[in-house]
Amino acid sequence: MAEAVNPAGTLGTGAGSRAGAVRSLRLCLSGALLIGALLLMVHNDRFRSLEAVAAGPLVHLVTASPVAVDPRFAIVFFDVHSLRMEGLRITSECTAALVIAPIAALAGVLVGFVRFRVGRVLTALGVSALILFAVNQLRLLLIAFATHTWGLKHGYGWSHLLVGSLMTSVGAMLSIAAFFLLVSRTGRGRGSAPADGGTAP
């Protein structure tokens, strides 16, 4: 004997299951971003090593001197094999990771608890991180050039504390502005299912 089935009820159950699966995936991605942000803030040794390795060839270009990099301690040496040899160490207070981590945490919150498009949020995070990384590389190049040209006494202080700090602040503002601009361009996801499986506004 055939049994009548309500198509609307069946389709509604399927849509609710898909919405629940999407919600679970968003929460997992949110958790990964939040944990990654915390680890980047607390344990940024490898990131600082990456910054040092990336800065090595660039420091060689701006100083026109032999350069050596020690990734273990995130140090870039220039004027190697000379009496003018100096080294710049990227400390935990001078790494781009300090600003990238909070933006990654914000991205985690937006992905998990606010209905913004995941792709848009991740793109905004990537662009912001790239801006911060690039600005910090430019800051390192400025410090290396000033120290190489005018010496540790007359070149390092102002390039690191004054101009370098200003560059860091400007880079942070640019990255945050770019993040919110990219996230808000498309606004909240249109037609996406809400977390409770109800009707999207």
The 8 nearest C-alpha neighbors of each residue, nearest first, counted from 0:
[[1, 2, 3, 4, 5, 6, 9, 8],
 [2, 0, 3, 4, 5, 6, 9, 8],
 [3, 1, 4, 0, 5, 6, 9, 8],
 [2, 4, 1, 5, 6, 0, 9, 8],
 [5, 3, 6, 2, 9, 8, 7, 1],
 [4, 6, 8, 7, 9, 3, 10, 2],
 [7, 5, 9, 8, 4, 10, 11, 3],
 [8, 6, 10, 9, 5, 11, 12, 4],
 [7, 9, 11, 6, 5, 10, 12, 4],
 [10, 8, 6, 12, 11, 7, 13, 5],
 [11, 9, 13, 7, 12, 8, 6, 14],
 [10, 12, 8, 14, 9, 13, 7, 15],
 [11, 13, 15, 9, 10, 14, 16, 8],
 [14, 12, 10, 16, 15, 11, 17, 9],
 [13, 15, 11, 17, 16, 12, 18, 10],
 [14, 16, 18, 12, 196, 13, 17, 11],
 [17, 15, 19, 13, 18, 14, 20, 12],
 [18, 16, 20, 14, 19, 15, 21, 13],
 [17, 19, 15, 21, 16, 20, 192, 22],
 [20, 18, 22, 16, 17, 21, 15, 23],
 [19, 21, 17, 23, 22, 18, 16, 24],
 [22, 20, 24, 18, 23, 19, 17, 25],
 [21, 23, 19, 25, 20, 24, 18, 194],
 [24, 22, 20, 26, 21, 25, 19, 27],
 [25, 23, 27, 21, 26, 22, 28, 20],
 [24, 26, 22, 28, 111, 23, 27, 29],
 [25, 27, 111, 29, 23, 24, 28, 30],
 [28, 26, 24, 30, 29, 25, 23, 31],
 [29, 27, 31, 25, 30, 26, 24, 32],
 [28, 30, 107, 26, 111, 32, 27, 31],
 [29, 31, 33, 27, 28, 32, 34, 26],
 [30, 32, 28, 34, 29, 33, 35, 27],
 [33, 31, 35, 107, 29, 30, 34, 36],
 [32, 34, 104, 36, 30, 35, 107, 31],
 [35, 33, 37, 31, 36, 32, 30, 38],
 [36, 34, 32, 38, 33, 37, 31, 39],
 [37, 35, 100, 39, 33, 34, 104, 38],
 [36, 38, 34, 40, 35, 39, 41, 33],
 [39, 37, 35, 41, 42, 40, 36, 34],
 [40, 38, 36, 43, 42, 37, 41, 100],
 [39, 41, 37, 38, 100, 42, 97, 36],
 [40, 42, 38, 39, 43, 37, 36, 91],
 [43, 41, 38, 39, 44, 40, 45, 37],
 [42, 44, 39, 46, 45, 47, 41, 40],
 [45, 43, 47, 46, 42, 48, 91, 73],
 [46, 44, 48, 47, 43, 49, 42, 70],
 [45, 47, 49, 43, 48, 44, 50, 96],
 [48, 46, 50, 44, 49, 45, 73, 43],
 [47, 49, 73, 70, 45, 51, 46, 50],
 [50, 48, 46, 52, 47, 51, 53, 45],
 [49, 51, 47, 53, 48, 52, 54, 46],
 [52, 50, 48, 54, 73, 49, 53, 75],
 [51, 53, 49, 55, 54, 50, 48, 68],
 [52, 54, 50, 51, 55, 49, 56, 57],
 [55, 53, 51, 57, 52, 56, 58, 50],
 [54, 56, 58, 52, 57, 53, 75, 51],
 [57, 55, 59, 58, 54, 60, 53, 66],
 [56, 58, 60, 54, 59, 55, 61, 140],
 [57, 59, 55, 61, 60, 56, 140, 62],
 [58, 60, 56, 57, 63, 62, 64, 61],
 [61, 59, 57, 63, 58, 62, 56, 64],
 [62, 60, 58, 59, 63, 144, 57, 140],
 [61, 63, 64, 59, 60, 144, 58, 147],
 [64, 62, 60, 59, 61, 65, 58, 78],
 [63, 65, 78, 62, 59, 77, 66, 79],
 [64, 66, 79, 78, 77, 59, 67, 63],
 [67, 65, 77, 76, 59, 79, 64, 78],
 [66, 68, 76, 75, 77, 69, 55, 65],
 [69, 67, 75, 74, 76, 70, 55, 52],
 [68, 70, 74, 71, 73, 72, 75, 67],
 [71, 69, 73, 48, 72, 68, 51, 74],
 [70, 72, 69, 73, 48, 74, 44, 45],
 [71, 73, 70, 74, 69, 48, 88, 89],
 [72, 74, 48, 70, 51, 89, 88, 47],
 [75, 73, 88, 69, 87, 72, 68, 51],
 [74, 76, 68, 87, 86, 67, 51, 55],
 [75, 77, 86, 67, 66, 85, 68, 74],
 [78, 76, 66, 79, 85, 65, 84, 64],
 [79, 77, 84, 64, 65, 81, 83, 66],
 [78, 80, 77, 84, 65, 81, 66, 76],
 [81, 79, 78, 84, 82, 65, 83, 77],
 [82, 80, 83, 79, 84, 78, 77, 65],
 [81, 83, 84, 80, 78, 79, 85, 77],
 [84, 82, 81, 78, 85, 79, 147, 150],
 [83, 85, 78, 79, 81, 82, 77, 80],
 [84, 86, 76, 77, 83, 78, 87, 79],
 [87, 85, 76, 75, 74, 77, 88, 84],
 [88, 86, 75, 74, 76, 89, 85, 143],
 [87, 89, 74, 73, 90, 86, 75, 72],
 [90, 88, 73, 93, 47, 94, 74, 87],
 [89, 91, 93, 92, 88, 94, 47, 73],
 [90, 92, 93, 94, 89, 43, 47, 44],
 [93, 91, 90, 94, 97, 89, 95, 96],
 [94, 92, 90, 91, 89, 95, 97, 135],
 [93, 95, 96, 91, 92, 97, 47, 89],
 [94, 96, 97, 132, 98, 131, 135, 99],
 [97, 95, 99, 94, 98, 100, 39, 40],
 [98, 96, 95, 99, 100, 40, 94, 92],
 [97, 99, 96, 100, 95, 101, 102, 171],
 [98, 100, 96, 102, 128, 101, 97, 103],
 [99, 101, 36, 103, 98, 102, 96, 97],
 [102, 100, 104, 103, 99, 98, 105, 36],
 [101, 103, 105, 99, 104, 100, 106, 98],
 [102, 104, 106, 100, 101, 105, 36, 32],
 [105, 103, 33, 101, 107, 102, 106, 36],
 [104, 106, 102, 108, 107, 103, 101, 109],
 [107, 105, 103, 109, 104, 108, 110, 102],
 [108, 106, 29, 104, 32, 110, 105, 109],
 [107, 109, 105, 111, 106, 110, 112, 29],
 [110, 108, 113, 106, 107, 111, 112, 105],
 [111, 109, 107, 108, 29, 117, 112, 25],
 [112, 110, 26, 29, 108, 25, 109, 107],
 [111, 113, 109, 108, 110, 114, 26, 107],
 [114, 112, 109, 115, 110, 111, 108, 187],
 [113, 115, 187, 188, 116, 112, 110, 109],
 [116, 114, 187, 188, 113, 117, 109, 110],
 [115, 117, 188, 119, 118, 120, 187, 114],
 [116, 118, 120, 119, 110, 121, 115, 25],
 [119, 117, 121, 120, 116, 122, 123, 115],
 [118, 120, 122, 116, 117, 121, 182, 123],
 [119, 121, 123, 117, 122, 118, 182, 106],
 [122, 120, 124, 118, 123, 119, 125, 117],
 [123, 121, 125, 119, 124, 120, 118, 126],
 [122, 124, 178, 120, 126, 121, 125, 181],
 [125, 123, 121, 127, 122, 126, 128, 120],
 [124, 126, 122, 128, 123, 127, 129, 121],
 [125, 127, 129, 123, 128, 124, 122, 130],
 [128, 126, 174, 130, 124, 129, 125, 178],
 [127, 129, 131, 125, 130, 126, 99, 124],
 [130, 128, 126, 132, 127, 131, 133, 125],
 [131, 129, 127, 133, 128, 132, 174, 134],
 [132, 130, 128, 134, 129, 133, 95, 170],
 [131, 133, 129, 135, 130, 134, 95, 128],
 [134, 132, 136, 130, 135, 131, 129, 137],
 [135, 133, 137, 131, 136, 132, 170, 130],
 [134, 136, 138, 132, 137, 133, 131, 95],
 [135, 137, 133, 139, 138, 134, 54, 140],
 [138, 136, 140, 134, 135, 139, 141, 133],
 [137, 139, 135, 141, 136, 140, 163, 134],
 [138, 140, 136, 142, 137, 141, 143, 135],
 [141, 139, 137, 143, 138, 142, 58, 144],
 [140, 142, 138, 144, 139, 143, 145, 137],
 [141, 143, 139, 145, 158, 140, 144, 159],
 [142, 144, 140, 146, 141, 145, 147, 139],
 [143, 145, 147, 141, 142, 146, 62, 148],
 [146, 144, 154, 148, 142, 147, 143, 149],
 [145, 147, 154, 150, 155, 151, 143, 149],
 [146, 148, 144, 145, 150, 143, 149, 62],
 [149, 147, 145, 146, 150, 144, 154, 62],
 [150, 148, 154, 146, 153, 145, 147, 151],
 [151, 149, 146, 154, 152, 147, 153, 148],
 [150, 152, 155, 146, 154, 153, 149, 156],
 [151, 153, 150, 154, 155, 156, 149, 146],
 [154, 152, 149, 150, 151, 155, 156, 146],
 [155, 153, 146, 145, 149, 150, 151, 156],
 [154, 156, 146, 151, 158, 159, 157, 142],
 [155, 157, 159, 158, 160, 154, 153, 152],
 [156, 158, 161, 160, 159, 155, 162, 154],
 [159, 157, 162, 142, 155, 163, 156, 161],
 [160, 158, 163, 156, 157, 155, 161, 142],
 [159, 161, 157, 164, 163, 156, 158, 162],
 [162, 160, 157, 164, 163, 158, 159, 165],
 [161, 163, 165, 158, 164, 166, 159, 160],
 [162, 164, 159, 166, 165, 138, 158, 161],
 [165, 163, 167, 166, 161, 162, 160, 168],
 [164, 166, 162, 168, 163, 167, 169, 161],
 [167, 165, 163, 169, 164, 168, 170, 162],
 [166, 168, 164, 170, 165, 169, 171, 163],
 [169, 167, 171, 165, 170, 166, 164, 172],
 [168, 170, 166, 172, 171, 167, 173, 165],
 [171, 169, 167, 173, 168, 172, 131, 134],
 [170, 172, 168, 174, 169, 173, 167, 175],
 [171, 173, 169, 175, 170, 174, 176, 168],
 [174, 172, 170, 176, 171, 175, 177, 169],
 [173, 175, 127, 177, 171, 176, 172, 130],
 [176, 174, 178, 172, 177, 173, 171, 179],
 [175, 177, 173, 178, 179, 174, 180, 172],
 [178, 176, 180, 174, 175, 179, 181, 173],
 [179, 177, 123, 175, 181, 176, 180, 127],
 [178, 180, 182, 176, 181, 177, 183, 175],
 [179, 181, 177, 183, 178, 182, 184, 176],
 [182, 180, 178, 184, 123, 179, 183, 177],
 [181, 183, 179, 180, 120, 119, 184, 178],
 [182, 184, 186, 180, 185, 181, 179, 187],
 [185, 183, 181, 186, 182, 180, 179, 119],
 [184, 186, 183, 187, 182, 188, 181, 119],
 [187, 185, 183, 184, 188, 182, 115, 116],
 [186, 188, 115, 114, 189, 116, 185, 183],
 [187, 189, 116, 115, 191, 114, 190, 186],
 [190, 188, 191, 187, 199, 186, 200, 116],
 [189, 191, 199, 188, 192, 200, 193, 198],
 [192, 190, 189, 188, 193, 199, 114, 18],
 [191, 193, 199, 18, 196, 190, 194, 198],
 [194, 192, 196, 195, 199, 197, 191, 198],
 [193, 195, 196, 22, 192, 18, 19, 197],
 [194, 196, 197, 193, 19, 18, 192, 15],
 [195, 197, 15, 193, 194, 18, 192, 198],
 [198, 196, 195, 193, 199, 192, 194, 15],
 [197, 199, 200, 196, 192, 193, 195, 190],
 [198, 200, 192, 193, 190, 197, 191, 189],
 [199, 198, 190, 189, 193, 191, 197, 192]]
